Structures are given as structure tokens and as C-alpha cells.
Amino acid sequence: MTIARSRGVGPLDQRRFMDVFREVDMQAPLMSAYGLDGLDKLPSFLKYALLSHLQYDGAPLALLAEWFRILGFKVDLVSAANIKEDTFRADVAAAFACCPPTATSRQYVLVNYSRSVVGQRMFSGGHYAPIGGFNAEEDKVLLLEVNSWRYPSVWVDLPRLWLATHTQVANGNWRGYLRIQTLA
């Protein structure tokens, strides 16, 4: 939501996250993101009703990718199972390349990571955060905390963030990240 709001799109309130799916014909296999492949054949209004309940169990990365696509972003979902730390590092560096973003184009990285691996013990399940900065000299990234009432934004060693991203969730799916780009 932080990334979408920076471009002036999407709901203003996190509680309205699923409303975006009510307004479109859901053709993408969103239910399979929850391991419910057979339900992807349901009509959109039924999928919306199911998603409205499933969101409280956490939103899979694939669901967030589709959400950003609906809002007009170009999105690549990157599974941590399929890449190495060097690829992650290159994607982070590309988002903060030397050239300033233009008014029509900007790259973002939204990472899904294990809070406990980065040392955040309270509420130590999985979490999403946009990367708001990259300090190549110190090899650190700035995680912009979207739930600032729990934790502040924090600088994290990039290798530690990679370890926190290169983990699996309870259902066996791998965490990962989204490469998000605004379109002109």
C-alpha cells in the first residue's frame, strides 16, 4: 500500500485492500496462491468473497503481485527458492541506481521476510516491507515499516535480509519479493 499510495493509486485504508478485487474480473489464478487451485474456476464475485476472509490469514506474494497489476504497475514475482543472494542484491541495487527516478518511471522492491531472522521477536511471523534505501558501502537496506506502531523502519544488513527472505512459510511456499515498476 505504501508503494501504491506514493503514486496516488489504490485504497487509502489498508482495511479496503480487497476492494480492488471487487472491481475487476479476476482471471488470474488467485486462489491457487492459497493452495486452493480448484476454486479459481469460481465466478469473480465468489472469489472476492473468499479472498475477503482469507486475507486475515496473510496475503500470499502472488495475491499482492496481482493487486499491483490491477492498479497499473508492472510486477515481477521473484521466489527466493529460484535465485541466489547475488540476484537479490542486483535487484535492490537496480531500484536505487545512480539516476534519479523520473516522474513517469520508478522501480521498487517489496520484500516478504521472516521477522525473527532479522531479530524482530515480537510479532515474529512473516512480514512485507518496501525497501526504502540502499547503502552499498555498508551493505545495508532500509526496510520501511508499514506497521510503525509495532516496529520503526530499520536498516538491516542485506545478507541478513536475504536469509530472512530465503525461508519458507508454514505451508511450504517460499518467501520472495516483488520487483515493482511504475508505467508511463
C-alpha positions in Angstrom: 0.0 0.0 0.0 2.9 2.3 0.7 4.2 1.9 -2.8 0.7 2.4 -4.4 0.0 5.4 -2.3 3.3 7.0 -3.3 1.8 7.0 -6.8 -1.6 8.2 -5.7 -3.4 5.0 -6.5 -5.2 2.3 -4.5 -7.2 2.5 -1.3 -6.3 4.9 1.4 -7.0 2.4 4.1 -5.4 -1.0 4.5 -8.8 -2.4 5.6 -10.0 -1.7 2.0 -7.2 -3.8 0.4 -9.6 -6.4 -1.1 -12.0 -3.8 -2.6 -9.6 -3.6 -5.6 -10.5 -7.2 -6.5 -14.3 -6.4 -6.3 -14.0 -4.1 -9.3 -12.3 -6.4 -11.8 -12.9 -9.7 -13.5 -10.5 -11.9 -11.7 -8.9 -14.1 -14.4 -5.5 -14.6 -12.6 -5.3 -17.9 -10.6 -5.5 -16.0 -7.2 -7.0 -18.9 -5.2 -4.0 -21.2 -6.2 -1.8 -18.7 -4.2 -3.6 -20.2 -1.1 -3.3 -23.8 -2.4 -6.9 -23.8 -3.5 -6.4 -24.3 -7.2 -9.9 -25.8 -7.9 -11.6 -22.6 -6.7 -10.0 -20.5 -9.4 -12.9 -21.5 -11.7 -15.4 -19.8 -9.5 -17.1 -16.6 -10.6 -15.3 -13.4 -9.6 -17.9 -12.4 -7.0 -17.4 -15.7 -5.2 -13.6 -15.4 -5.4 -13.9 -11.9 -3.9 -16.0 -13.2 -1.0 -13.4 -15.9 -0.3 -10.5 -13.6 -0.6 -12.2 -11.2 1.9 -12.0 -13.9 4.5 -8.6 -15.4 3.6 -6.8 -12.1 3.8 -6.8 -12.4 7.6 -4.6 -15.5 7.3 -2.0 -13.4 5.4 -1.8 -12.4 1.8 0.4 -14.6 -0.4 3.0 -12.9 -2.6 1.1 -13.8 -5.7 -2.0 -12.1 -4.5 0.0 -8.9 -3.8 1.5 -9.1 -7.3 -1.9 -9.3 -8.9 -3.1 -6.4 -6.7 -0.3 -4.2 -8.0 -1.0 -5.3 -11.6 -4.7 -4.2 -11.2 -3.5 -0.8 -10.0 -1.4 -0.4 -13.2 2.1 -1.4 -12.0 4.4 -3.8 -13.9 5.2 -6.5 -11.4 7.7 -9.5 -11.4 7.2 -12.0 -8.6 10.6 -13.5 -7.6 10.6 -16.6 -5.5 13.6 -16.9 -3.2 13.7 -20.6 -4.0 14.8 -19.9 -7.5 17.6 -17.3 -7.0 20.7 -16.6 -5.1 21.7 -13.6 -3.0 23.6 -12.0 -5.9 20.3 -11.7 -7.9 18.5 -10.2 -4.9 21.4 -7.7 -4.4 21.3 -6.8 -8.1 17.6 -6.1 -8.0 17.9 -4.0 -4.9 20.8 -2.0 -6.4 18.8 -1.5 -9.7 15.9 0.0 -7.7 18.4 2.6 -6.3 20.6 3.1 -9.3 22.5 6.4 -9.6 19.9 8.0 -11.9 17.0 9.6 -10.1 13.6 8.3 -10.9 11.6 10.2 -13.5 8.1 11.4 -12.9 6.8 8.5 -15.0 9.1 5.7 -14.1 10.2 4.3 -10.7 11.3 0.9 -9.5 10.5 -0.6 -6.1 11.3 -3.8 -4.2 8.7 -5.2 -1.8 10.2 -8.0 0.2 8.4 -10.8 2.2 10.7 -11.8 5.0 10.8 -13.6 8.3 10.8 -11.1 11.1 12.5 -13.4 13.6 15.5 -13.9 11.2 16.2 -10.1 11.2 15.9 -10.1 15.0 12.3 -8.8 15.4 11.0 -11.1 18.1 7.6 -9.5 18.8 5.1 -10.4 16.1 7.8 -12.7 14.6 6.0 -14.2 11.7 6.3 -13.2 8.1 6.1 -9.6 7.0 6.1 -7.4 3.9 8.1 -4.2 3.7 9.2 -1.9 0.8 12.9 -1.3 0.7 13.3 2.4 1.0 17.0 2.8 0.7 20.3 1.0 -0.1 23.7 1.9 1.3 26.1 -0.1 -0.9 29.2 0.9 1.2 27.7 -0.5 4.4 25.8 -3.3 2.6 22.5 -2.3 4.3 18.9 -1.7 3.2 16.3 0.4 4.8 13.1 -1.5 5.5 10.2 0.9 5.6 7.9 -0.4 8.3 4.2 -0.3 7.3 3.1 -1.1 10.8 5.1 1.6 12.6 3.1 1.1 15.8 4.9 -2.3 16.2 8.3 -1.5 14.9 10.1 1.5 13.4 11.7 1.5 10.0 15.1 -0.1 10.3 18.4 -0.5 8.5 19.2 -4.2 8.0 22.3 -5.9 6.6 21.5 -7.1 3.1 22.8 -10.6 3.7 20.7 -10.9 6.8 17.6 -9.7 4.9 18.4 -12.3 2.2 18.5 -15.0 4.8 15.1 -13.8 6.1 13.7 -13.8 2.6 15.2 -17.2 1.7 12.8 -19.0 4.0 9.6 -21.0 3.6 6.2 -20.2 5.1 4.2 -22.7 7.1 2.5 -24.2 4.0 5.9 -24.9 2.4 5.8 -22.0 -0.1 8.9 -19.9 -0.4 9.1 -16.2 0.5 10.4 -13.8 -2.0 9.9 -10.3 -3.3 8.2 -8.2 -5.9 10.0 -6.1 -8.4 7.5 -3.3 -9.0 7.8 -0.6 -11.7 5.5 2.3 -12.4 4.4 2.5 -16.0 4.4 5.7 -18.0 
